[in-house]
Amino acid sequence: MTDRQRLSTSPINPDQAAEFLRGRRSVDQFEPNSQDYARLRQAFEIARWAPNHHLTEPWRFYIIGPETKEAIVDLNARIVAQTKGHEAAESKRQRWQAVPGWFAINCQRAADDITAQEDYAACACAAQNIALYLHSAGLACKWTSGAVTRDPGYLPLLGADLATEYSVGLFWFGIPKRAPRSQRSESGHHAINCP
């Protein structure tokens, strides 16, 4: 099959694609030990095919193991304790410790603002590719960009250099315990015809 045929031929029809895309959900409750790191590595390969202006490939993917996970959970609990108290921090700690699979996406810092915007957009597209690929494999994920990802102590836990990278997000994945319902408002569907 030629590249041209590949671009014009889809393995699914538009209705199937629409149903599949609407079926993806952000999930924060997973079955225990349901992470699949082999599948995640395949998702990273698919992520590299995200739209990316000038092919800068700014994304950096991190698979988070148990020691790093525990350090992130501790950092987050300290942050929550400062703003919401010890009880809230311990509740959050328990919830986060139950999450089976963890990964992170960082973006390489760019020299100028335009490239920086394009690179962040490329990383967001890569994250969506990962989410959709995992969804196709029966796995769900959640993208979080909360306070922990902006804390100066977070990136060093990944072994990342603050001077050359910034966090796009921290992600959880695994087999979902339940499929959450989701709605989109009609007001979010604006198509403006321009003459």
Stockholm file with secondary structure:
# STOCKHOLM 1.0

chainA/1-195         MTDRQRLSTSPINPDQAAEFLRGRRSVDQFEPNSQDYARLRQAFEIARWAPNHHLTEPWRFYIIGPETKEAIVDLNARIVAQTKGHEAAESKRQRWQAVPGWFAINCQRAADDITAQEDYAACACAAQNIALYLHSAGLACKWTSGAVTRDPGYLPLLGADLATEYSVGLFWFGIPKRAPRSQRSESGHHAINCP
#=GR chainA/1-195 SS CCHHHHHHCCSSCHHHHHHHHHHCCBCCCBCTTCCCHHHHHHHHHHHTTSCCGGGCCCEEEEECCHHHHHHHHHHHHHHHHHHHCHHHHHHHHHHHHTCCEEEEEEEECCSSHHHHHHHHHHHHHHHHHHHHHHHHTTCEEEEECCHHHHSTTHHHHHTCCTTTEEEEEEEEEECBSSCCCCCCCGGGCCCCCCC
#=GC SS_cons         CCHHHHHHCCSSCHHHHHHHHHHCCBCCCBCTTCCCHHHHHHHHHHHTTSCCGGGCCCEEEEECCHHHHHHHHHHHHHHHHHHHCHHHHHHHHHHHHTCCEEEEEEEECCSSHHHHHHHHHHHHHHHHHHHHHHHHTTCEEEEECCHHHHSTTHHHHHTCCTTTEEEEEEEEEECBSSCCCCCCCGGGCCCCCCC
//
